[in-house]
Amino acid sequence: MGARAEPTLPRPLQALAAGFYPQREDWGSHTLPADFLIGPDGRIQIAHYGRDIADHLPLPRLYQALGTPSSNPPPSVP
């Protein structure tokens, strides 16, 4: 007969046992939405800091930085 496998705890309980405790997130006062365009050299080309969760880098500005006309955006990645 083979050895019996020890029962394992579900992953959330494993995290608690390891000392990770859920905390309440206060999204309003500690976070700032931001979008960054990183160039091929690894440097930030554009940094856009949003006013709220829905404020993102405008697509025309992104297309301009990429040298792509906004009427002919790059193909989407599947």
Backbone as CSV, one residue per row, in Angstrom:
resi,resn,N_x,N_y,N_z,CA_x,CA_y,CA_z,C_x,C_y,C_z
1,MET,0.830,-1.191,0.000,0.000,0.000,0.000,0.866,1.244,0.000
2,GLY,0.387,2.291,-0.681,1.127,3.540,-0.759,0.892,4.400,0.469
3,ALA,1.695,5.414,0.602,1.557,6.340,1.715,0.308,7.191,1.528
4,ARG,-0.339,7.505,2.615,-1.528,8.356,2.555,-1.117,9.807,2.393
5,ALA,-1.818,10.505,1.531,-1.555,11.924,1.341,-2.139,12.709,2.509
6,GLU,-1.386,13.660,2.988,-1.881,14.529,4.050,-2.944,15.447,3.470
7,PRO,-4.028,15.693,4.181,-5.023,16.629,3.666,-4.425,18.035,3.624
8,THR,-4.807,18.786,2.621,-4.302,20.155,2.510,-5.421,21.141,2.779
9,LEU,-5.047,22.267,3.327,-6.007,23.331,3.589,-6.305,24.070,2.299
10,PRO,-7.505,24.629,2.177,-7.780,25.496,1.032,-6.793,26.677,1.045
11,ARG,-6.489,27.217,-0.133,-5.469,28.268,-0.250,-5.721,29.483,0.643
12,PRO,-6.966,29.950,0.786,-7.153,31.095,1.694,-6.746,30.768,3.133
13,LEU,-7.016,29.545,3.573,-6.620,29.160,4.929,-5.107,28.979,5.033
14,GLN,-4.472,28.529,3.955,-3.013,28.436,3.944,-2.401,29.824,4.104
15,ALA,-2.989,30.809,3.423,-2.488,32.180,3.527,-2.640,32.707,4.952
16,LEU,-3.788,32.451,5.564,-3.979,32.880,6.954,-2.972,32.210,7.876
17,ALA,-2.743,30.911,7.678,-1.785,30.182,8.509,-0.366,30.715,8.331
18,ALA,-0.074,31.264,7.147,1.257,31.807,6.882,1.398,33.253,7.374
19,GLY,0.311,33.833,7.899,0.398,35.175,8.456,-0.128,36.288,7.563
20,PHE,-0.758,35.955,6.453,-1.338,36.974,5.580,-2.792,37.185,5.982
21,TYR,-3.113,38.394,6.408,-4.453,38.690,6.863,-5.094,39.720,5.940
22,PRO,-6.347,39.484,5.559,-7.017,40.454,4.685,-7.172,41.784,5.408
23,GLN,-7.026,42.854,4.640,-7.186,44.185,5.198,-8.180,44.948,4.348
24,ARG,-8.840,45.854,4.970,-9.782,46.697,4.241,-8.981,47.667,3.381
25,GLU,-9.331,47.731,2.127,-8.667,48.655,1.212,-9.434,49.963,1.181
26,ASP,-8.718,51.039,1.299,-9.319,52.364,1.203,-8.838,52.978,-0.104
27,TRP,-9.555,52.674,-1.182,-9.123,53.083,-2.521,-9.124,54.582,-2.707
28,GLY,-9.952,55.298,-1.986,-10.082,56.711,-2.226,-8.896,57.553,-1.782
29,SER,-8.255,57.212,-0.679,-7.245,58.110,-0.141,-5.811,57.615,-0.309
30,HIS,-5.605,56.381,-0.726,-4.244,55.856,-0.796,-3.798,55.445,-2.189
31,THR,-4.657,55.605,-3.159,-4.289,55.177,-4.499,-4.507,56.304,-5.490
32,LEU,-3.762,56.239,-6.561,-3.890,57.196,-7.642,-3.793,56.405,-8.936
33,PRO,-4.848,56.419,-9.761,-4.759,55.671,-11.006,-3.721,56.307,-11.927
34,ALA,-2.970,55.463,-12.610,-1.940,55.967,-13.515,-1.738,54.992,-14.665
35,ASP,-1.400,55.539,-15.830,-1.046,54.756,-17.014,0.358,55.174,-17.420
36,PHE,1.168,54.196,-17.812,2.527,54.481,-18.238,2.787,53.813,-19.576
37,LEU,3.417,54.541,-20.476,3.868,53.970,-21.741,5.377,53.816,-21.618
38,ILE,5.839,52.577,-21.678,7.255,52.264,-21.527,7.858,52.062,-22.906
39,GLY,8.940,52.762,-23.196,9.602,52.657,-24.490,10.464,51.413,-24.595
40,PRO,10.966,51.123,-25.788,11.798,49.934,-26.000,13.069,49.938,-25.148
41,ASP,13.503,51.139,-24.730,14.705,51.231,-23.907,14.407,51.058,-22.418
42,GLY,13.115,50.809,-22.083,12.720,50.594,-20.693,12.424,51.883,-19.939
43,ARG,12.485,53.015,-20.608,12.216,54.293,-19.958,10.757,54.691,-20.164
44,ILE,10.229,55.438,-19.216,8.846,55.909,-19.310,8.770,56.999,-20.373
45,GLN,7.916,56.781,-21.361,7.712,57.761,-22.427,6.563,58.704,-22.088
46,ILE,5.506,58.161,-21.517,4.345,58.954,-21.105,3.909,58.469,-19.733
47,ALA,3.639,59.405,-18.840,3.051,59.095,-17.538,1.762,59.910,-17.429
48,HIS,0.662,59.220,-17.236,-0.635,59.888,-17.099,-1.194,59.516,-15.734
49,TYR,-1.365,60.506,-14.867,-1.921,60.291,-13.537,-3.375,60.721,-13.555
50,GLY,-4.270,59.779,-13.326,-5.696,60.060,-13.416,-6.246,60.745,-12.182
51,ARG,-7.360,61.430,-12.382,-8.054,62.092,-11.281,-8.916,61.106,-10.502
52,ASP,-9.411,60.065,-11.201,-10.248,59.050,-10.565,-10.047,57.735,-11.307
53,ILE,-10.738,56.699,-10.887,-10.536,55.348,-11.413,-10.857,55.244,-12.901
54,ALA,-11.670,56.151,-13.429,-12.060,56.093,-14.838,-11.204,56.985,-15.737
55,ASP,-10.276,57.732,-15.161,-9.452,58.666,-15.938,-8.191,57.945,-16.421
56,HIS,-8.144,57.654,-17.723,-7.012,56.939,-18.321,-6.356,57.774,-19.403
57,LEU,-5.200,57.348,-19.838,-4.483,57.987,-20.930,-5.394,58.001,-22.161
58,PRO,-5.649,59.181,-22.722,-6.513,59.235,-23.905,-5.887,58.457,-25.069
59,LEU,-6.706,57.669,-25.763,-6.194,56.858,-26.862,-5.543,57.679,-27.967
60,PRO,-6.091,58.842,-28.359,-5.393,59.626,-29.390,-3.958,59.992,-28.984
61,ARG,-3.755,60.278,-27.695,-2.398,60.594,-27.226,-1.492,59.366,-27.311
62,LEU,-2.046,58.210,-26.990,-1.286,56.963,-27.100,-0.930,56.681,-28.554
63,TYR,-1.914,56.800,-29.446,-1.653,56.568,-30.876,-0.605,57.542,-31.404
64,GLN,-0.681,58.801,-30.958,0.302,59.798,-31.388,1.701,59.398,-30.930
65,ALA,1.827,58.949,-29.700,3.136,58.538,-29.177,3.675,57.321,-29.915
66,LEU,2.768,56.451,-30.357,3.186,55.254,-31.085,3.413,55.529,-32.570
67,GLY,3.032,56.741,-33.018,3.175,57.073,-34.430,2.133,56.409,-35.301
68,THR,0.989,56.081,-34.702,-0.100,55.424,-35.415,-1.269,56.401,-35.528
69,PRO,-1.787,56.636,-36.723,-2.971,57.510,-36.835,-4.136,56.914,-36.051
70,SER,-4.875,57.759,-35.349,-5.991,57.256,-34.541,-7.082,56.650,-35.399
71,SER,-7.096,56.985,-36.705,-8.095,56.372,-37.595,-7.679,54.972,-38.017
72,ASN,-6.430,54.593,-37.730,-5.921,53.274,-38.105,-5.163,52.679,-36.911
73,PRO,-5.910,52.339,-35.805,-5.235,51.846,-34.593,-4.572,50.489,-34.858
74,PRO,-3.575,50.155,-34.031,-2.925,48.852,-34.186,-3.907,47.725,-33.914
75,PRO,-3.673,46.546,-34.471,-4.599,45.424,-34.227,-4.578,45.023,-32.765
76,SER,-5.715,44.561,-32.288,-5.796,44.125,-30.896,-5.106,42.781,-30.745
77,VAL,-4.620,42.555,-29.545,-3.936,41.300,-29.239,-4.975,40.327,-28.693
78,PRO,-5.019,39.099,-29.214,-6.046,38.156,-28.719,-5.814,37.759,-27.286
